Amino acid sequence: MVLLSLLLQTILIICGPLRKTIARFWIRILVWSAYLSADMVATVALGNLARSQGDSSGDGSKKAIQAFWAPFLLLHLGGPDTITAYSIEDNELWLRHLLGLVLQVGLAFYVFSRSWGSGILPFIAILMFIVGIIKYSERTWVLWSSCSKSLRKNSFLRDFRNSYYCTGNQESDEQRKYLRQAYTFFHISKFTMQDLAPGYWDLTLSHFWFSKNSADGAFKVVEVELGLIYDMLYTKTPLIYSCSGIILRCISFVLSVTAFIIFLVKIEKHAYSSIDVAITYLLFAASIFLELYAFLCLVLSDRTMIWLLDKGGNALTSAIYSRLRKLTTSKRWSRCISQYNLISSSSGDKQLKCLELVGIDEMMRQMHVNRKGLNGGLQKFIFKHLLKKAEKMKENYNLFDKKLRSKIIGQRGDGVLERERVLGNFKWCTTEVEFSRSIFIWHLATDICYRNEKDASNYVSRSKCLSEYMMYLLVIRPNMLSIGFSDEGYLHTLMRYLCYIDTIQCYREAPDYDDAEFQNRWKRDKSTQNGGPVLAKQLLSLKSKKRWKMIEEVWMEMLTHAAAHCPWKEHAHALRRGGELLTHVSFLMLHLGLSHQYDFQPDDDPRFVSIPKTFLKCIGR
């Protein structure tokens, strides 16, 4: 049981950070299984030790060295630095971990006291007891500091303002600039993710600085920032990067090494079983490896880079920063866009009824998910679209008009259709239908148009990519589309009754399009399956370039609409699944001022906002 506990800790140490950069299903299953099993195995092993120590019969020397393993089990219960919580809900259970800390320390002390004897072994055990208690206490403290109540209490907008005015735009090196910006925007994101409303001055400052980035630079800033948020929610980072955390780290490392050296030199190995001695050596080696690995992660992290930049100005810190940057990985999330094609998935083998009954139908949907890399062209298109939205809010001095802000952020295809003066023909599949049905109809229409397209331009590829990504969100991640959106009944009906043959047959046999007749039938029965082919007929009547340009703009507005209405809690969950494009778009929108969450300062009257003064305040004059 002790060796199994050690194996599970090793899996968590190595694979825990990988879920931030790998979107595959297997990594989540592996980490989830190890995370749930680790505490249980360590607890059971500690209970077995207590039972064996309570048995009056048996070899005394064997009991003594096995009792020496109890502090190592406390060390395992403290968990590795790379993962303290599997999901954000685990942080809310910090009180349960506090109770577990008291009970498990008491049980370990019972095991230790029952085997107390002469010799130096008990004194070595005291050193490891201190290390184990420190590690277990660290985990409990980190869970408490990362719970929603603590984060809400410790989130302040003044941290964003102070960091903004201290850093400005001083760095000439792009990587340094991205790190500084990410740390500055991290403060406003942390505040906003607690469902708190930042002031309009903060959003204005954020927009003024962030809009100067290129598309690639903006995405890199958000990547670093989301990495900082992941570390705050799921690792021991809140403690490690503090004075008390560094002191505790030094104490635990010195005590572990000291205990190992004393055991190596002073203990008479022939007095104990060779197997037990080998296991003890392995436990010592693992505990020291834990400390060294934690130190390595500490040195190579973005937080260390940011700290070196803050302490910069001398040749030593600059040289250290340059060397460390070469060792760090540039990958901070999966950089993958999940794709789900409804027609292709529906044409496959039908799910077995028995799989639906045991709830594996959702896992079967995952088998139809494909992934493609995020390319620079799509990044530029997304950032350019968001910049245009941000500029619209500044037109005619309507920067603080709540109605205009809601209209611009709430567009889900109607904005581009209105600009092209065709909204009247497409209202039935945009503004006059719920968002989920609109996604479904436009997805089918996009796929049908794609099958009829001969030349695959950038417009076509981006449209298809965004269409299948939005369909992925609808089918696999419905909770990310809006607060309270998830409609399992609708999805179940959708996946059960839609099939490829029926859809294509409906498209082929659809009568000549009659707007008045179709509008009446649509409002009467709202046949979603008929909607896709009919919309495709409308789109195919347009010229190819105009058609695809309009389709990609519609999908982009749908993406921004979903990003603006996705609960922050879902973004936090997405960080442990390799990240989502929707999360990056949400943070890009926040930093460009495209946020529903904002408030006026109490000492300012929005009716008398001076745009020149606003601009001067933005640039710090």
Backbone torsions as a table, in degrees:
resi	resn	phi	psi	omega
1	MET	NA	-37.2	178.5
2	VAL	-65.8	-42.9	178.9
3	LEU	-66.8	-37.6	177.1
4	LEU	-64.6	-40.9	176.4
5	SER	-60.4	-41.1	178.9
6	LEU	-65.6	-39.2	178.6
7	LEU	-63.0	-43.8	179.6
8	LEU	-63.9	-37.2	176.6
9	GLN	-64.2	-39.4	178.9
10	THR	-63.7	-42.2	177.7
11	ILE	-60.8	-43.9	-179.7
12	LEU	-65.6	-39.6	-179.5
13	ILE	-62.1	-45.6	-173.9
14	ILE	-81.1	-44.8	-172.4
15	CYS	-91.4	-17.9	-179.6
16	GLY	-54.5	-49.8	-179.5
17	PRO	-71.3	-18.9	-175.0
18	LEU	-68.6	-26.7	-177.8
19	ARG	-67.8	-15.9	176.8
20	LYS	-74.0	-26.3	-175.3
21	THR	-116.2	-5.1	179.9
22	ILE	-120.0	125.9	-177.7
23	ALA	-94.8	4.5	-175.9
24	ARG	-72.2	152.3	-176.6
25	PHE	-69.7	-33.1	-174.2
26	TRP	-64.9	-34.8	-177.8
27	ILE	-68.6	-35.1	178.5
28	ARG	-69.4	-39.4	177.7
29	ILE	-63.7	-43.9	-178.6
30	LEU	-63.7	-48.9	-178.3
31	VAL	-67.3	-40.5	179.4
32	TRP	-61.9	-45.0	-179.8
33	SER	-64.0	-44.8	-179.3
34	ALA	-66.8	-38.6	-178.1
35	TYR	-65.5	-44.0	-179.7
36	LEU	-71.0	-33.6	-175.9
37	SER	-81.0	-29.4	-171.0
38	ALA	-59.2	-52.2	-178.6
39	ASP	-64.2	-39.8	-178.4
40	MET	-64.8	-45.0	-178.6
41	VAL	-65.0	-44.0	179.4
42	ALA	-63.1	-39.4	179.7
43	THR	-67.1	-43.4	179.1
44	VAL	-64.6	-41.6	178.4
45	ALA	-62.3	-39.8	178.2
46	LEU	-65.8	-38.6	176.9
47	GLY	-65.5	-39.1	177.4
48	ASN	-64.8	-39.1	176.5
49	LEU	-62.2	-42.2	179.3
50	ALA	-62.9	-39.9	179.7
51	ARG	-67.1	-41.2	-179.6
52	SER	-68.0	-33.2	178.1
53	GLN	-71.5	-27.7	178.9
54	GLY	-76.8	-16.4	178.8
55	ASP	-76.4	123.7	-176.6
56	SER	-71.5	-26.6	179.9
57	SER	-86.0	163.6	176.3
58	GLY	117.1	170.5	-179.0
59	ASP	-75.6	123.7	-178.3
60	GLY	-67.0	-40.7	180.0
61	SER	-66.1	-36.5	178.5
62	LYS	-65.2	-42.1	177.9
63	LYS	-62.5	-39.3	-175.9
64	ALA	-63.9	-46.4	-177.5
65	ILE	-74.7	-29.4	176.1
66	GLN	-71.5	-34.3	174.6
67	ALA	-64.7	-26.6	177.6
68	PHE	-66.3	-17.4	179.2
69	TRP	-78.8	-16.5	-177.7
70	ALA	-56.2	-45.1	177.7
71	PRO	-61.1	-31.8	178.5
72	PHE	-68.7	-33.7	176.1
73	LEU	-67.3	-35.7	173.0
74	LEU	-62.3	-38.5	177.6
75	LEU	-61.7	-40.6	178.2
76	HIS	-67.5	-38.3	178.7
77	LEU	-65.7	-25.4	175.2
78	GLY	-69.6	-21.4	175.5
79	GLY	74.1	162.5	178.7
80	PRO	-76.2	161.8	179.3
81	ASP	-69.3	-24.0	-173.0
82	THR	-78.2	-13.5	176.8
83	ILE	-156.2	117.6	174.3
84	THR	-108.6	-28.8	-179.4
85	ALA	-132.7	137.7	175.6
86	TYR	-79.3	-41.0	176.1
87	SER	-133.3	166.6	-176.4
88	ILE	-67.0	-21.1	176.9
89	GLU	-65.6	-27.1	178.7
90	ASP	-63.6	-30.6	178.6
91	ASN	-65.6	-30.0	-179.8
92	GLU	-72.5	-13.0	-178.2
93	LEU	-96.5	25.0	-176.9
94	TRP	-61.9	-30.9	-179.8
95	LEU	-66.6	-36.3	176.5
96	ARG	-65.3	-38.7	177.6
97	HIS	-68.4	-32.1	176.9
98	LEU	-65.2	-42.9	176.0
99	LEU	-63.0	-42.2	177.4
100	GLY	-61.4	-37.1	177.6
101	LEU	-59.8	-46.7	-178.5
102	VAL	-63.5	-46.6	-176.5
103	LEU	-68.0	-44.4	-176.3
104	GLN	-70.6	-36.2	176.0
105	VAL	-64.9	-40.7	177.1
106	GLY	-62.8	-41.6	179.4
107	LEU	-66.7	-42.1	178.6
108	ALA	-64.0	-37.9	178.4
109	PHE	-66.3	-35.7	176.6
110	TYR	-62.7	-46.1	179.0
111	VAL	-59.2	-43.6	-177.5
112	PHE	-67.2	-42.1	-176.7
113	SER	-68.2	-32.2	-179.6
114	ARG	-68.0	-24.0	-176.9
115	SER	-108.3	13.0	-178.4
116	TRP	-64.3	129.3	-180.0
117	GLY	-149.0	-164.9	179.3
118	SER	-81.1	167.6	179.4
119	GLY	101.0	-178.5	-174.0
120	ILE	-93.5	-11.7	-177.0
121	LEU	-58.3	-43.3	178.2
122	PRO	-60.6	-34.8	-179.5
123	PHE	-71.8	-33.6	174.2
124	ILE	-66.0	-38.7	179.8
125	ALA	-62.7	-34.5	179.0
126	ILE	-60.9	-41.3	178.6
127	LEU	-60.6	-44.4	-178.9
128	MET	-72.6	-27.9	174.8
129	PHE	-61.3	-43.8	179.8
130	ILE	-61.8	-43.1	178.9
131	VAL	-62.6	-45.5	-179.6
132	GLY	-62.2	-42.9	179.2
133	ILE	-65.1	-39.5	177.7
134	ILE	-60.6	-46.5	-177.3
135	LYS	-65.2	-44.3	-179.6
136	TYR	-66.7	-39.4	178.6
137	SER	-66.5	-37.3	177.7
138	GLU	-58.6	-45.6	-178.0
139	ARG	-63.3	-43.3	179.5
140	THR	-63.1	-42.0	179.8
141	TRP	-64.7	-40.5	-179.3
142	VAL	-66.9	-40.9	176.8
143	LEU	-60.2	-41.7	178.3
144	TRP	-65.0	-43.5	-177.4
145	SER	-70.2	-19.9	-178.7
146	SER	-101.4	2.3	176.7
147	CYS	-73.7	160.9	-173.5
148	SER	-61.2	-37.9	-179.1
149	LYS	-64.6	-43.6	-179.8
150	SER	-68.8	-42.1	179.4
151	LEU	-63.3	-40.1	179.6
152	ARG	-64.9	-38.4	-178.7
153	LYS	-71.0	-29.1	-174.3
154	ASN	-107.0	18.9	177.4
155	SER	-103.8	120.2	-177.1
156	PHE	-132.7	136.7	177.7
157	LEU	-71.5	-23.2	179.6
158	ARG	-63.3	-26.7	176.0
159	ASP	-63.7	-39.4	177.3
160	PHE	-65.7	-45.7	-178.0
161	ARG	-65.1	-44.6	-179.8
162	ASN	-61.2	-44.3	179.8
163	SER	-65.9	-37.4	179.8
164	TYR	-62.7	-49.1	-176.3
165	TYR	-73.1	-24.2	179.7
166	CYS	-78.4	-38.0	-174.4
167	THR	-91.9	-46.7	-177.8
168	GLY	58.5	-136.5	-179.3
169	ASN	-128.9	54.0	-169.3
170	GLN	-81.8	-30.1	-169.7
171	GLU	-76.0	135.0	173.8
172	SER	-89.8	-31.7	177.5
173	ASP	-74.3	129.6	-173.9
174	GLU	-64.4	-43.5	-177.9
175	GLN	-62.3	-41.8	177.6
176	ARG	-63.1	-42.3	-179.2
177	LYS	-62.3	-41.9	179.9
178	TYR	-64.3	-41.0	179.7
179	LEU	-64.1	-44.1	179.5
180	ARG	-63.3	-46.4	-179.8
181	GLN	-62.4	-42.9	-178.5
182	ALA	-59.6	-41.9	-179.9
183	TYR	-67.9	-35.8	177.7
184	THR	-66.9	-48.5	-178.7
185	PHE	-71.2	-21.3	176.5
186	PHE	-56.8	-36.2	-177.3
187	HIS	-68.2	-42.1	179.8
188	ILE	-73.4	-31.9	177.4
189	SER	-69.1	-43.1	177.6
190	LYS	-58.4	-41.0	179.2
191	PHE	-66.0	-46.7	-175.7
192	THR	-69.6	-33.4	-179.0
193	MET	-67.6	-13.6	174.8
194	GLN	-89.4	17.4	-177.9
195	ASP	60.1	31.4	173.4
196	LEU	-98.1	148.9	-175.1
197	ALA	-98.6	116.1	175.8
198	PRO	-71.3	155.3	178.2
199	GLY	-73.3	159.3	-177.1
200	TYR	-67.5	-26.5	176.3
201	TRP	-63.4	-39.5	-179.2
202	ASP	-66.4	-41.0	177.1
203	LEU	-66.7	-34.4	178.1
204	THR	-67.3	-44.8	175.9
205	LEU	-60.0	-43.7	-179.5
206	SER	-61.3	-47.9	179.8
207	HIS	-62.2	-42.9	-176.6
208	PHE	-60.0	-40.5	-177.8
209	TRP	-82.2	-45.1	-172.2
210	PHE	-70.2	-33.6	-176.5
211	SER	-67.9	-13.4	178.7
212	LYS	-77.4	-13.3	-178.8
213	ASN	-75.0	156.0	167.8
214	SER	-77.0	171.3	179.6
215	ALA	-61.7	-45.2	179.4
216	ASP	-63.7	-41.5	179.0
217	GLY	-64.5	-41.3	179.9
218	ALA	-62.4	-42.5	178.6
219	PHE	-67.0	-36.2	178.6
220	LYS	-66.5	-39.9	177.0
221	VAL	-60.3	-45.6	-179.4
222	VAL	-66.0	-36.6	177.7
223	GLU	-59.0	-49.4	179.3
224	VAL	-62.9	-42.7	-178.5
225	GLU	-62.0	-43.7	178.9
226	LEU	-67.4	-30.7	173.7
227	GLY	-63.8	-39.6	177.2
228	LEU	-65.7	-38.6	178.6
229	ILE	-67.4	-41.4	177.0
230	TYR	-58.4	-47.5	-179.9
231	ASP	-60.9	-37.6	-179.8
232	MET	-65.7	-36.0	-173.4
233	LEU	-90.3	-30.9	-167.5
234	TYR	-122.4	-3.2	-177.6
235	THR	-130.0	-177.7	179.2
236	LYS	-88.0	14.8	-178.5
237	THR	-53.1	-43.2	-179.2
238	PRO	-54.7	-29.9	179.4
239	LEU	-90.7	-40.4	-174.1
240	ILE	-60.0	-41.2	-176.5
241	TYR	-92.3	46.5	175.0
242	SER	-137.0	162.0	-179.0
243	CYS	-61.2	-44.7	179.9
244	SER	-64.4	-37.2	179.1
245	GLY	-65.3	-41.2	178.8
246	ILE	-65.6	-40.4	178.8
247	ILE	-64.0	-46.1	178.6
248	LEU	-62.7	-37.0	178.7
249	ARG	-64.0	-42.1	178.7
250	CYS	-65.5	-42.7	-179.9
251	ILE	-61.9	-49.0	-176.8
252	SER	-64.7	-37.9	-179.8
253	PHE	-68.1	-45.4	-179.9
254	VAL	-62.7	-42.7	-179.6
255	LEU	-66.3	-40.6	179.6
256	SER	-63.3	-46.5	-179.6
257	VAL	-65.7	-40.8	179.1
258	THR	-62.5	-45.6	179.2
259	ALA	-62.1	-40.1	-179.7
260	PHE	-65.7	-42.6	-179.9
261	ILE	-64.9	-43.4	179.2
262	ILE	-63.3	-42.8	179.0
263	PHE	-62.8	-39.4	-178.2
264	LEU	-67.3	-35.8	-172.5
265	VAL	-95.1	-43.4	-167.6
266	LYS	-94.0	-26.6	-174.4
267	ILE	-77.0	136.8	176.0
268	GLU	-84.4	104.5	-171.4
269	LYS	-65.8	-32.1	-176.3
270	HIS	-69.0	-14.6	-179.7
271	ALA	-78.3	-10.3	-176.7
272	TYR	-125.9	162.7	177.5
273	SER	-62.0	138.3	-179.0
274	SER	-63.3	-34.3	178.5
275	ILE	-66.0	-44.5	179.8
276	ASP	-64.3	-38.4	178.0
277	VAL	-65.2	-41.3	179.6
278	ALA	-63.8	-41.4	178.0
279	ILE	-63.6	-39.5	179.0
280	THR	-64.4	-42.2	175.8
281	TYR	-59.1	-42.5	-179.4
282	LEU	-63.4	-41.0	178.7
283	LEU	-64.9	-40.5	177.2
284	PHE	-63.2	-47.1	-178.7
285	ALA	-61.1	-39.7	179.9
286	ALA	-66.8	-40.8	-179.3
287	SER	-65.0	-39.6	177.6
288	ILE	-69.7	-38.1	176.4
289	PHE	-61.3	-40.0	177.0
290	LEU	-56.1	-45.8	-178.2
291	GLU	-66.8	-42.8	-179.3
292	LEU	-67.1	-40.4	179.8
293	TYR	-66.1	-40.2	177.6
294	ALA	-62.7	-40.3	179.0
295	PHE	-65.6	-38.9	178.9
296	LEU	-64.7	-44.1	177.2
297	CYS	-61.6	-37.7	178.8
298	LEU	-62.7	-44.9	-176.1
299	VAL	-69.8	-37.3	-174.0
300	LEU	-93.2	8.6	-176.9
301	SER	-84.6	163.6	177.1
302	ASP	-64.4	-32.8	180.0
303	ARG	-63.0	-37.1	176.7
304	THR	-65.8	-41.8	177.7
305	MET	-59.6	-43.7	-180.0
306	ILE	-65.0	-39.6	178.3
307	TRP	-63.8	-40.4	177.8
308	LEU	-64.3	-36.0	177.5
309	LEU	-67.4	-39.0	178.6
310	ASP	-65.8	-33.8	179.1
311	LYS	-92.1	7.6	-175.2
312	GLY	-66.6	179.8	-178.1
313	GLY	116.0	-16.8	176.4
314	ASN	-119.3	162.5	-173.2
315	ALA	-65.9	-33.7	-176.3
316	LEU	-64.7	-52.8	-178.6
317	THR	-64.1	-36.2	178.2
318	SER	-64.7	-40.4	179.2
319	ALA	-67.2	-42.5	178.1
320	ILE	-62.3	-43.6	180.0
321	TYR	-60.3	-45.4	-178.0
322	SER	-63.0	-40.3	-179.7
323	ARG	-69.3	-44.1	-177.0
324	LEU	-67.7	-34.4	-178.2
325	ARG	-63.3	-30.3	178.4
326	LYS	-70.8	-24.7	-178.2
327	LEU	-87.5	-22.5	-175.3
328	THR	-78.9	151.8	176.7
329	THR	-82.3	146.5	180.0
330	SER	-88.1	-8.4	-177.0
331	LYS	-89.5	117.7	-177.7
332	ARG	-115.6	-9.8	171.0
333	TRP	-154.0	178.0	-171.7
334	SER	-68.2	-24.4	-175.5
335	ARG	54.0	35.7	179.3
336	CYS	-116.6	145.6	174.6
337	ILE	-112.4	117.4	-179.9
338	SER	-71.8	140.8	-176.9
339	GLN	-125.7	135.1	177.1
340	TYR	-137.6	113.1	177.6
341	ASN	-98.9	114.6	-173.0
342	LEU	-65.6	-40.7	-178.1
343	ILE	-67.4	-44.0	179.8
344	SER	-65.2	-41.2	-179.2
345	SER	-69.6	-32.5	-179.0
346	SER	-75.9	-20.5	-180.0
347	SER	-82.8	-8.3	-179.8
348	GLY	-77.2	-172.2	179.1
349	ASP	-64.5	137.1	178.5
350	LYS	-70.6	146.6	-179.1
351	GLN	-69.3	144.8	175.9
352	LEU	-71.2	143.0	-178.4
353	LYS	-61.3	-34.8	-179.2
354	CYS	-64.4	-32.5	178.3
355	LEU	-68.8	-36.9	177.9
356	GLU	-65.3	-37.6	-176.2
357	LEU	-66.5	-33.7	-179.6
358	VAL	-94.4	6.6	173.6
359	GLY	81.9	16.8	-179.0
360	ILE	-89.5	-0.6	-179.9
361	ASP	-61.4	-33.5	177.8
362	GLU	-66.4	-38.3	177.1
363	MET	-66.8	-33.1	178.4
364	MET	-66.4	-34.1	177.4
365	ARG	-62.9	-34.9	-179.3
366	GLN	-61.5	-25.6	-179.2
367	MET	-67.7	-21.7	-179.5
368	HIS	-93.6	3.9	-179.9
369	VAL	-87.0	125.8	173.7
370	ASN	-109.6	162.8	-179.0
371	ARG	-132.6	140.1	175.4
372	LYS	-131.7	152.0	-176.6
373	GLY	-71.9	148.8	176.1
374	LEU	-79.9	118.4	-177.7
375	ASN	-100.2	165.7	-177.3
376	GLY	-64.3	-32.4	179.3
377	GLY	-62.6	-43.1	178.6
378	LEU	-68.2	-37.8	176.6
379	GLN	-58.5	-47.1	-179.6
380	LYS	-62.8	-42.0	179.5
381	PHE	-62.0	-44.5	-179.7
382	ILE	-64.4	-48.3	-176.6
383	PHE	-66.7	-38.3	178.1
384	LYS	-63.5	-40.7	178.5
385	HIS	-63.4	-43.0	-179.7
386	LEU	-67.8	-37.1	176.9
387	LEU	-62.3	-39.4	178.1
388	LYS	-63.2	-41.0	178.0
389	LYS	-63.6	-41.4	179.5
390	ALA	-65.6	-37.4	179.1
391	GLU	-68.0	-33.4	178.6
392	LYS	-61.0	-34.3	-178.1
393	MET	-72.0	-16.5	179.6
394	LYS	-96.9	-7.9	179.9
395	GLU	-69.1	144.7	177.3
396	ASN	56.6	26.4	176.7
397	TYR	57.8	37.0	180.0
398	ASN	-104.3	35.3	-175.2
399	LEU	-60.1	-31.5	-174.0
400	PHE	-113.5	19.0	178.3
401	ASP	-79.5	111.6	-175.3
402	LYS	-66.0	-36.2	-179.8
403	LYS	-66.7	-42.8	178.5
404	LEU	-64.7	-41.4	178.9
405	ARG	-60.7	-45.8	179.8
406	SER	-63.5	-38.4	-179.8
407	LYS	-65.5	-45.6	-177.3
408	ILE	-67.7	-44.1	-178.3
409	ILE	-72.2	-31.8	-175.0
410	GLY	-83.5	-2.9	179.9
411	GLN	-63.3	135.4	178.8
412	ARG	-135.4	46.6	-179.6
413	GLY	118.3	-27.4	-177.6
414	ASP	-70.5	-25.4	-179.7
415	GLY	-64.1	-50.8	-179.4
416	VAL	-70.1	-36.1	179.2
417	LEU	-66.7	-36.7	176.9
418	GLU	-67.6	-39.0	179.0
419	ARG	-65.8	-34.8	178.2
420	GLU	-84.3	0.0	177.6
421	ARG	61.1	38.5	177.3
422	VAL	-128.7	14.4	-176.0
423	LEU	-60.1	-36.8	-179.4
424	GLY	-58.3	-32.7	-179.4
425	ASN	-80.2	-16.5	-174.2
426	PHE	-121.2	10.2	179.9
427	LYS	-60.8	-35.2	-175.8
428	TRP	-60.3	-23.0	-178.1
429	CYS	-116.0	10.9	177.5
430	THR	-127.3	-84.9	-172.7
431	THR	-76.7	-21.8	-176.0
432	GLU	-97.7	14.8	179.4
433	VAL	-141.5	152.0	180.0
434	GLU	-64.0	156.8	-170.8
435	PHE	-59.7	-40.4	-177.2
436	SER	-63.4	-42.3	179.8
437	ARG	-69.2	-34.7	178.4
438	SER	-63.5	-42.6	177.2
439	ILE	-60.1	-45.6	-177.0
440	PHE	-62.5	-46.2	-177.9
441	ILE	-65.0	-47.4	-178.4
442	TRP	-67.6	-30.6	177.2
443	HIS	-65.4	-47.2	178.5
444	LEU	-62.3	-43.4	-179.1
445	ALA	-64.5	-41.3	178.9
446	THR	-62.6	-41.1	-179.4
447	ASP	-67.0	-40.4	178.6
448	ILE	-65.4	-42.5	177.8
449	CYS	-64.3	-36.5	179.7
450	TYR	-64.7	-38.6	179.7
451	ARG	-69.6	-20.1	178.3
452	ASN	-97.6	0.7	-176.8
453	GLU	-93.7	133.3	-179.2
454	LYS	-93.2	-38.9	-177.5
455	ASP	-102.4	120.0	-179.2
456	ALA	-92.2	92.2	177.7
457	SER	-87.8	179.1	176.9
458	ASN	-61.9	-36.8	177.7
459	TYR	-58.9	-43.2	-177.1
460	VAL	-66.8	-48.7	-176.9
461	SER	-64.8	-41.0	178.6
462	ARG	-66.7	-40.2	179.1
463	SER	-61.6	-45.6	-179.6
464	LYS	-65.1	-40.7	-179.9
465	CYS	-62.4	-48.9	-179.0
466	LEU	-67.6	-36.3	178.7
467	SER	-61.5	-47.8	-178.0
468	GLU	-73.2	-26.2	176.0
469	TYR	-71.4	-42.1	178.3
470	MET	-66.2	-34.2	176.4
471	MET	-68.0	-36.1	175.1
472	TYR	-60.2	-44.3	178.3
473	LEU	-63.0	-40.4	-178.4
474	LEU	-65.7	-41.0	-174.3
475	VAL	-88.3	-42.0	-173.4
476	ILE	-98.8	-39.2	-176.6
477	ARG	-123.3	57.7	-177.1
478	PRO	-63.1	-25.9	-179.5
479	ASN	-67.2	-17.6	-178.8
480	MET	-83.8	-10.9	-175.4
481	LEU	-77.3	-37.5	176.4
482	SER	-170.7	166.6	-179.8
483	ILE	-65.5	124.5	177.9
484	GLY	71.1	20.8	-175.1
485	PHE	-75.8	-38.8	-168.2
486	SER	-46.4	117.5	-178.2
487	ASP	-126.2	87.6	-175.6
488	GLU	-63.8	-34.8	179.1
489	GLY	-61.8	-43.8	179.3
490	TYR	-64.8	-44.2	-179.4
491	LEU	-65.2	-38.4	179.9
492	HIS	-63.3	-45.0	178.0
493	THR	-62.6	-42.1	-179.9
494	LEU	-59.6	-49.7	-175.4
495	MET	-74.7	-22.9	-175.3
496	ARG	-84.7	-40.6	-171.1
497	TYR	-99.2	-16.0	179.9
498	LEU	-86.9	130.4	173.7
499	CYS	-141.0	159.9	-173.0
500	TYR	-60.9	-46.6	-175.2
501	ILE	-62.1	-44.8	-179.2
502	ASP	-63.0	-40.7	-177.9
503	THR	-65.6	-48.8	-178.7
504	ILE	-66.6	-39.1	178.1
505	GLN	-62.4	-40.2	178.5
506	CYS	-62.8	-39.0	179.9
507	TYR	-66.8	-42.6	-175.6
508	ARG	-71.7	-35.4	-175.0
509	GLU	-95.3	2.5	-179.7
510	ALA	-61.7	133.2	179.4
511	PRO	-69.2	168.3	177.2
512	ASP	-54.1	136.4	-173.2
513	TYR	-66.7	124.9	174.9
514	ASP	-124.0	110.3	-172.2
515	ASP	-58.0	-49.2	-175.8
516	ALA	-64.3	-44.1	-179.7
517	GLU	-65.6	-43.0	-179.1
518	PHE	-66.3	-41.5	179.9
519	GLN	-58.6	-42.6	179.6
520	ASN	-66.2	-43.5	179.8
521	ARG	-66.3	-37.8	-179.5
522	TRP	-63.0	-45.2	-178.7
523	LYS	-69.4	-24.8	-178.0
524	ARG	-81.1	-49.5	-175.4
525	ASP	-119.3	-12.0	177.3
526	LYS	47.5	57.9	178.6
527	SER	-74.0	101.9	-175.7
528	THR	-64.5	-38.6	-178.9
529	GLN	-63.8	-38.4	177.3
530	ASN	-70.4	-28.7	-175.9
531	GLY	-61.2	-42.3	-178.3
532	GLY	-61.6	-52.9	178.0
533	PRO	-61.8	-37.8	179.9
534	VAL	-66.1	-41.3	176.4
535	LEU	-63.5	-38.2	177.9
536	ALA	-60.9	-40.3	177.5
537	LYS	-61.4	-40.8	178.1
538	GLN	-63.7	-43.9	-176.7
539	LEU	-69.9	-36.7	-179.2
540	LEU	-68.9	-15.7	177.1
541	SER	-77.3	-12.6	178.6
542	LEU	-89.3	162.4	175.1
543	LYS	-66.4	149.3	-171.0
544	SER	-56.0	-51.1	-176.1
545	LYS	-63.7	-44.6	179.4
546	LYS	-64.4	-40.0	-179.0
547	ARG	-60.6	-51.2	-175.0
548	TRP	-73.4	-32.4	175.8
549	LYS	-64.2	-39.9	178.9
550	MET	-69.1	-40.2	-179.0
551	ILE	-63.9	-45.3	-178.5
552	GLU	-66.7	-33.8	177.1
553	GLU	-69.0	-37.8	176.8
554	VAL	-62.4	-45.7	179.7
555	TRP	-65.0	-35.0	178.6
556	MET	-66.1	-40.7	177.5
557	GLU	-66.1	-37.3	175.9
558	MET	-63.5	-40.3	179.2
559	LEU	-63.7	-44.7	179.7
560	THR	-68.5	-34.1	176.6
561	HIS	-63.0	-45.3	178.5
562	ALA	-64.4	-41.2	-179.3
563	ALA	-63.7	-38.2	-177.8
564	ALA	-71.6	-25.4	-175.4
565	HIS	-107.9	0.4	178.5
566	CYS	-73.2	130.8	177.8
567	PRO	-61.9	142.4	-179.1
568	TRP	-62.1	-29.3	179.1
569	LYS	-60.9	-37.1	179.7
570	GLU	-68.9	-34.6	175.5
571	HIS	-64.2	-39.8	178.3
572	ALA	-62.7	-39.4	176.6
573	HIS	-65.4	-38.2	-176.6
574	ALA	-64.8	-26.5	-178.3
575	LEU	-62.9	-28.9	-179.2
576	ARG	-90.2	3.9	177.6
577	ARG	-113.3	24.0	-179.4
578	GLY	91.4	-0.2	178.8
579	GLY	86.7	158.7	178.4
580	GLU	-130.9	144.8	174.4
581	LEU	-58.7	-37.7	-179.5
582	LEU	-59.8	-37.3	178.4
583	THR	-64.4	-43.2	179.5
584	HIS	-64.9	-39.1	178.1
585	VAL	-65.3	-38.8	178.7
586	SER	-60.9	-43.0	-179.0
587	PHE	-74.1	-33.5	173.5
588	LEU	-61.3	-43.0	179.4
589	MET	-64.5	-41.0	179.7
590	LEU	-60.7	-45.5	-176.7
591	HIS	-74.5	-18.2	174.6
592	LEU	-92.5	5.8	177.6
593	GLY	86.0	5.5	-178.7
594	LEU	-90.1	68.9	-175.9
595	SER	-129.9	138.3	172.7
596	HIS	-71.1	-27.1	-177.2
597	GLN	-87.2	99.3	172.9
598	TYR	-159.6	158.6	-176.7
599	ASP	-143.9	151.9	175.5
600	PHE	-83.8	146.6	175.9
601	GLN	-67.6	144.5	-176.2
602	PRO	-64.6	-23.0	-177.1
603	ASP	-94.0	6.7	179.4
604	ASP	-118.3	143.8	177.4
605	ASP	-106.1	117.7	-176.6
606	PRO	-63.0	-16.6	179.7
607	ARG	-75.4	-17.6	-176.8
608	PHE	-125.6	57.1	178.8
609	VAL	-90.9	124.6	178.9
610	SER	-92.6	111.3	-179.5
611	ILE	-61.6	-44.5	176.4
612	PRO	-58.4	-41.7	179.1
613	LYS	-66.2	-37.0	177.5
614	THR	-60.2	-45.5	-179.7
615	PHE	-63.2	-43.6	-179.9
616	LEU	-63.8	-37.7	179.6
617	LYS	-68.4	-33.8	179.2
618	CYS	-62.2	-39.0	-176.6
619	ILE	-92.5	10.4	172.6
620	GLY	77.0	29.8	-179.6
621	ARG	-117.7	NA	NA
